[in-house]
């Protein structure tokens, strides 16, 4: 759903800006701009002289020097594209450059999380690694939370890239595809498993819950989308709620797993996904049971009332 909404928003923006994008793509480089020579040809402005037989031969008339207008015209025509190119290649604003520096700091800080945890100290170390002043850490509104959220977004982007590039996912059954994608995603945080409880506690803080919930909702939506789910009714919410529970319980189980290469975690994951796909069958069985029970209670109640009335 999120992915579909994003595609629609992007496609509408592309449609509204189609004219400008077309000019940007098709505009030739400055070195390839062609100015017809005929504009500057003196033979076009001056008519050919009528041939006459002169009585006395005269020396050839020297060609007049080009006027100021003719010499300045190519400069004007040549400078127009360069001014347009300068607008197209305008330098980034200070805000964009500042955000880029923050991203570099956050990315460099991840290498220090294993030792320093999801802390401000890791951010300061990351700023030093990229050659920036540690004071830039003060510009992050929620320092530790910003680092965790950056990691979550980065992992989601890597997962999306894997989904788009791995053709083998299309040959898997939905349950196997979901199990594989959850495992790929959890393996990304395996190097930080010793400090991940701290990350979970940061995400659980009230001020960080909305962003954490949104990131996990986007994650399970991408996984269901990759598994071929196109539901648009109430099943859309039910499936994503169940999958979010599967992901969260597997994530917690992974924190206590001491088996080699988290083998027990992946076995636990496969069992939970199987249970999730059996949940639809369980819902149907529960519905039939409820109907039978209600019908039985109705008959019993009707018989009981009839006996009372007969008395």
Steps between C-alpha positions, in 0.01 A plus 500: 500500500777742597696399193196548274427844649863603453498387137180693434641814661823466304322436171275805549800717578676370190192570287469856627865570437522318169584807301791606717637146522487471123699815459756387753551163335507617141696819541839445335823584678645843449773366277246340264275802436467559125457850368420509129769671302240654273413755769844650471544462122558831325373358169147480638477862607659643181354428157727360234628784274385505139791401277628793295795537276706781650678737271800530725599220729479601863675341793287262705302670773610384843238317698358730767561406860205352681291750685463511873161332479638207301788446737284517809223276370685168543599601851138555597382180332784305652451634849129417519545125537779548750272709718235229479759237584610704797141503624470124449825434682442750778698423815314334782366716780649508843213290638559219250870501570432491873267200466763322294752556776258362757448187290876451472533529877219252566640251251850524644364466855366150433854362504534616862164367623637153571747645751326817620136404456223720362634802681610856443860382539461289185368806315798710612738229383322485165527877456875482558531218247354715222704805598217706647472679829327301777275800548292378207362232732316775684297573187335156517170549686488146648861390487486131593157454342622664179779242482263206549251637249775558245605136539141380457452707184832384360410134559160549338661652191744209478212255527307676223809489279532128569133445413538687172818319397439143622295322235499175700246649743234482229532121485440448873169435668362794703593338830856420389540849354389662825729280708797579277441875503456516877821302541686733261377801694588360842844393381574867433482574872685186606831692534328734749325225696689580821375860499159443340309488834610861547366585154165339585477700820568820305226413251259430786529852642169688455653773284650239264207257479326665198811482282583148617146382424512659155833339414382153600172547315691588183723197551219246526318667209806460277533134601135425425525689172802292400307184587235595244231628732262750338222500758305822541228398748510426871745215431764765420503613864469150640791364298732786589406485867575128512829542313606785729445267794705228333784740431500645853490164677782368280699814570462448876582131471817589311628699798514187716616258232845355562494238223758517219398749231162545673375163377236478772374844404445401138324181605280706732431740211394225261263357761341841569451572129337160454268577790419836345397339171296244692329784681254550217396139534481546875276806455268303276483212748435744783223663300333166433533409867351830608206455263443148629522610862267794444257276318514247782450767761213641301327163482564435867373843598192462280426159656553635851268796438239268351507280808464802726204632303332160502515501877 
